[in-house]
Amino acid sequence: MPTAGPPPVTDRLDPQEMVVLHRVFRREIPLLADLVEAAAPGDRRRASVLAEHLDLILGALAEHHEGEDDLLWPKLRRRAVLGGDVIARMTEQHDAIAGALDEVTDRSHPWRVQADRDAALRLAESLRALDRHATAHMDDEEEHLLPLMADHITPDEWSQVGERGRRSVPKTKLLIFLGAILEDATVQERHMFLSQMPAPARLLWRTVGTRLYDRTTTRVRRSGDHTPVQRA
């Protein structure tokens, strides 16, 4: 049985933030697999562009799951009724994602140096395996754990997870990752994220960030086939 409840709160956590974040990984990992596979053999400049974006997404995914392990799931275990099968399943899924992340990292090194076809195919294969593991976990998490988070995790506790994630993103990439979050967001979701930012940061996003993200996605995807991010 749960042994301790969360501290009293006046605002209820909206776990939709995690759903919006999950969309980044759902979109970018399979897209990177396709882009790596389509890269011309020997094109090291193209490999460098894709590898830089790959590092950003992999780093964010790894930190996201480590933040859950350290800051969220221990609290849920204490406060909510979680069946043993749920805990075991989540642990197994996180282990599978960690292993897939390691394999992608290992296979990305020879590809980014040589940009040869065989290394690209192996990396794309590993990215698709990572996508399968991550998607299965996110589906499970959104269905079973997010409703519990709304009842047992406070907004302040959730903000600690977000702050940890922001600190893990290089400062030069923060606006790019914000753009990745907002790309598929609804109007309400964009407002939710932007309203939490200080006014100077919102101004920076509108004046610099939107153009930076558009340039980045055009360079990474080449076709520019993406949904322009709204400024407000």
HELIX and SHEET records of a PDB file:
HELIX    1   1 GLN A   16  ALA A   38  1                                  23    
HELIX    2   2 ARG A   44  GLY A   67  1                                  24    
HELIX    3   3 GLU A   68  LEU A   72  3                                   5    
HELIX    4   4 TRP A   73  ARG A   79  1                                   7    
HELIX    5   5 GLY A   84  GLN A  114  1                                  31    
HELIX    6   6 ARG A  117  HIS A  144  1                                  28    
HELIX    7   7 LEU A  146  HIS A  152  1                                   7    
HELIX    8   8 PRO A  155  SER A  168  1                                  14    
HELIX    9   9 LYS A  171  LYS A  173  5                                   3    
HELIX   10  10 LEU A  174  LEU A  182  1                                   9    
HELIX   11  11 VAL A  187  SER A  195  1                                   9    
HELIX   12  12 ALA A  199  LEU A  204  1                                   6    
HELIX   13  13 TRP A  205  GLY A  209  3                                   5    
HELIX   14  14 THR A  210  ARG A  221  1                                  12    
END                                                                             
